[in-house]
């Protein structure tokens, strides 16, 4: 099911998707939204990260061209998770981020999206090179997911 992502934040888009799926299935639904934000580009592409080109390769090309004259390579991946409960019409939202920098050229074949040009803070490699086990511990989605698990382990939302 395609859900129009017309929110102005990652949290809003994640909530739209989770709510739509929850009402379509009658079950609680988890959805996310994420993107890369680059300081030198006024934090773009942000929520429009997936819309910058038709393919991952095209998106990476767009970003590297936009960064070609920039010395400031600071960037961050950001994500939001939304867990929507249709019966209660209640939504839990968590957010996570992974700071890093944009590499001057794509490196590695792991991951998707901007992973070949995103180097997380503390690493010389890109997410395109870093083993999946490490990425699953430090990524923006991992942080948002850990926060969601923490909330769910502390409260019961089931009657």
SULBEL-V327172 format. One record per residue. RES is the residue in one small letter. PHI is phi in whole degrees, 0 to 359 (999 if undefined). Layout:
BEGIN
res=[RES	RES]
phi=[PHI	PHI]
END
This chain:
BEGIN
res=[x	x	x	x	x	x	x	x	x	x	x	x	x	x	x	x	x	x	x	x	x	x	x	x	x	x	x	x	x	x	x	x	x	x	x	x	x	x	x	x	x	x	x	x	x	x	x	x	x	x	x	x	x	x	x	x	x	x	x	x	x	x	x	x	x	x	x	x	x	x	x	x	x	x	x	x	x	x	x	x	x	x	x	x	x	x	x	x	x	x	x	x	x	x	x	x	x	x	x	x	x	x	x	x	x	x	x	x	x	x	x	x	x	x	x	x	x	x	x	x	x	x	x	x	x	x	x	x	x	x	x	x	x	x	x	x	x	x	x	x	x	x	x	x	x	x	x	x	x	x	x	x	x	x	x	x	x	x	x]
phi=[999	270	240	292	264	251	286	261	221	299	300	296	293	297	297	303	292	297	297	299	292	297	287	291	257	78	242	302	225	249	219	224	216	204	187	251	235	241	303	294	255	56	68	275	279	58	296	262	309	284	260	285	197	287	232	301	300	294	294	297	300	302	296	295	294	294	265	303	257	265	271	284	257	298	210	212	271	229	213	226	249	231	244	253	252	293	295	272	50	233	227	264	231	230	229	215	217	227	284	182	211	267	287	287	208	296	222	93	237	280	73	204	62	269	308	293	240	254	254	292	306	91	235	269	273	268	298	288	247	291	303	304	300	288	301	294	266	243	291	302	291	299	298	297	294	299	296	296	299	298	298	293	283	263	230	251	256	254	285]
END
